[in-house]
Amino acid sequence: MQVAICIATFRRPRRLQKLLNGIAELRFLNVAIPELTVIVVDNDADGTAREACRSSALPWRTKYVVEPRRGIAEARNRGLREIGTADFVAFIDDDEVPNRLWLDELLSVQGNCQADAVAGPVYPSFTDDVPEWIRTGDFFNRPAHLTGEFLACCSTGNALVTRKVFDRVGAFDDRFQLTGGEDLHFFTRVRLAGFKIVWSQEAVVTETIYKDRANLGSLLRRAYRGGNSYTLVESSLNGSAYVRFIRFSKGCVRILQGAVNAGAFVLACRATPLVRALGQVCCGAGMLAGLAGLRYQAYEAVSGDSVEKLSDDLVIVGPEISSRHASGSLKANTID
């Protein structure tokens, strides 16, 4: 059994180093140890992730490539071009760290459920400088499910996908290069193609939340981006007048509800629910902007580590594949 772990990174060598250290500690109890390849796609043309990969003592085969064309979909697709004959592709983000049995649990649930894709929980871990009101505000908590439960969609922050899915559905859509939402678009197409997506509650990864993401402005931009990218994905899969009208109505309702709640929470001097209410307004505004064709380019400026430019080239060049795919209709709402 061959498994490729695909990691897209951009100017985050220290965070990437923590992830690679975690991958080095992976253990397998429920399944046979796979033939594992770790593929790191550096989306920085300066190769700022090279040293982190070189210094990591991974017991697995490691492949480092530079993809100079900017964009999250471009980076993910470059990883797919490097998987060779892998039977499975596991995705994890460069600011996350898996627990020791992460991949073991994903593979075990995949086999037990005969699933085409398996997703797991991503738990936040805050740095010491993150304010207490954000730590306790549940702003970064995500839905949990029972192991084996069917999912309408998932994300690439913690997922395992069988090779046959890519053979049939294709790669990530390059229209979402800088907006995000490419994983929502991809996994929605996976479901519409008749593939089975299930949950593994024990396949845990931890996401480090730094201060640059843990502030009021970042939270509101995140809410706006969520509404905007979801609407762009929905419109790309089903642009009917009915779907657009429903989304317009839901966007307006969110803005109205958020504004009313914000006023009430200001009077009650309740900061955390006030931020949530403002997030509702921003999410609704993002939806309306998406309907108008406005794309919030969230990945134009990505927070990263302070790094120096590195020299020599370790690039492995792979073949090209098309990344533009769009078909079907969107029925399952992750944002309602």
Stockholm file with secondary structure:
# STOCKHOLM 1.0

chainA/1-336         MQVAICIATFRRPRRLQKLLNGIAELRFLNVAIPELTVIVVDNDADGTAREACRSSALPWRTKYVVEPRRGIAEARNRGLREIGTADFVAFIDDDEVPNRLWLDELLSVQGNCQADAVAGPVYPSFTDDVPEWIRTGDFFNRPAHLTGEFLACCSTGNALVTRKVFDRVGAFDDRFQLTGGEDLHFFTRVRLAGFKIVWSQEAVVTETIYKDRANLGSLLRRAYRGGNSYTLVESSLNGSAYVRFIRFSKGCVRILQGAVNAGAFVLACRATPLVRALGQVCCGAGMLAGLAGLRYQAYEAVSGDSVEKLSDDLVIVGPEISSRHASGSLKANTID
#=GR chainA/1-336 SS CEEEEEEEESSCHHHHHHHHHHHHTCCCSSSCCCEEEEEEEECCTTCTTHHHHHHCCCSSEEEEEECCSCCHHHHHHHHHTTCTTCSEEEEECTTEEECTTHHHHHHHHHHHHTCSEEECCEEEEECTTSCHHHHTTTTTCCCCCCTTCBCSCCCTTEEEEEHHHHHHHCSCCGGGTTTCCHHHHHHHHHHHTTCCEEECTTCCEEEEECTTTSSHHHHHHHHHHHHHHHHHHHHHHCCCHHHHHHHHHHHHHHHHHHHHHHHHHHHTTCHHHHHHHHHHHHHHHHHHHHHTTCCCCGGGSCCCCCCCCCCSCCCCCCCCCCCCCCCSCCCCCSCC
#=GC SS_cons         CEEEEEEEESSCHHHHHHHHHHHHTCCCSSSCCCEEEEEEEECCTTCTTHHHHHHCCCSSEEEEEECCSCCHHHHHHHHHTTCTTCSEEEEECTTEEECTTHHHHHHHHHHHHTCSEEECCEEEEECTTSCHHHHTTTTTCCCCCCTTCBCSCCCTTEEEEEHHHHHHHCSCCGGGTTTCCHHHHHHHHHHHTTCCEEECTTCCEEEEECTTTSSHHHHHHHHHHHHHHHHHHHHHHCCCHHHHHHHHHHHHHHHHHHHHHHHHHHHTTCHHHHHHHHHHHHHHHHHHHHHTTCCCCGGGSCCCCCCCCCCSCCCCCCCCCCCCCCCSCCCCCSCC
//
